[in-house]
Amino acid sequence: GLMRNAYIGTDALATVPMQGTKLAVFGGAQVLKPELIVAGFTLIPFMIGGTVIGKRLLERVPERAFAVLVEGMLVVAGLNFLIYG
């Protein structure tokens, strides 16, 4: 599997275009109301704070433990998908 930093980088690289596409689709469909946009901007400091805290926590987790944790979560998610659809 991917090492810790490679996994995080790959996830970030996939997330940015995915969220950009959602923003374009919902914006184009005029689903985004002004109050939702304001709420989104209000959450930015919390997202940045979560990123900083998450990075510090991640630095404390051993590489092997990170791999086991991620692989375990992927197995659980896969089983959930198979069972519940």
C-alpha positions in Angstrom: 0.0 0.0 0.0 0.9 3.6 -0.1 3.1 5.1 2.7 1.5 7.7 4.9 2.5 10.9 3.1 1.9 9.4 -0.3 -1.6 8.2 0.8 -2.5 11.7 2.2 -1.1 13.4 -1.0 -3.0 11.0 -3.3 -6.2 11.6 -1.3 -5.8 15.4 -1.5 -5.1 15.2 -5.2 -8.3 13.2 -5.8 -10.4 15.4 -3.5 -9.7 18.8 -5.0 -11.1 18.0 -8.5 -14.0 16.0 -7.1 -15.1 18.9 -4.8 -14.5 21.4 -7.7 -16.8 19.3 -9.9 -19.5 19.2 -7.2 -19.2 23.0 -6.8 -19.6 23.5 -10.5 -22.6 21.2 -10.8 -24.5 22.4 -7.8 -23.7 26.0 -8.7 -24.8 25.5 -12.3 -28.0 23.9 -11.1 -28.5 26.9 -8.8 -28.8 24.7 -5.8 -26.2 26.8 -3.8 -28.1 29.4 -1.9 -26.3 32.4 -0.5 -26.8 31.2 3.1 -25.0 27.9 2.2 -22.1 29.8 0.7 -21.8 31.9 3.8 -21.9 28.8 6.0 -19.2 27.2 3.8 -16.9 30.2 4.2 -17.6 30.2 8.0 -16.3 26.7 8.2 -13.0 27.5 6.5 -11.1 28.3 9.8 -12.3 25.0 11.3 -11.2 23.0 8.2 -7.7 24.6 8.4 -7.5 23.9 12.2 -8.6 20.3 11.6 -5.9 20.0 9.0 -3.2 21.3 11.3 -4.3 19.1 14.2 -4.6 16.1 11.9 -1.1 16.6 10.5 0.3 16.8 14.0 -1.5 13.6 15.1 -0.5 11.8 12.0 3.2 12.6 12.6 2.9 10.7 15.9 1.4 7.5 14.4 4.0 4.9 13.4 4.0 4.1 9.7 3.0 0.5 10.2 0.1 1.4 12.5 -1.1 3.9 9.9 -1.1 1.2 7.2 -3.0 -1.2 9.4 -5.5 1.4 10.3 -6.2 2.5 6.7 -6.3 -1.0 5.4 -8.7 -2.0 8.2 -11.0 0.9 7.4 -11.0 0.0 3.7 -12.0 -3.6 4.6 -14.8 -2.3 6.8 -16.0 0.1 4.1 -15.8 -2.6 1.5 -17.8 -5.1 3.6 -20.4 -2.4 4.4 -20.7 -1.7 0.6 -21.1 -5.4 -0.2 -23.7 -6.0 2.6 -25.7 -2.8 2.4 -25.1 -1.7 -1.2 
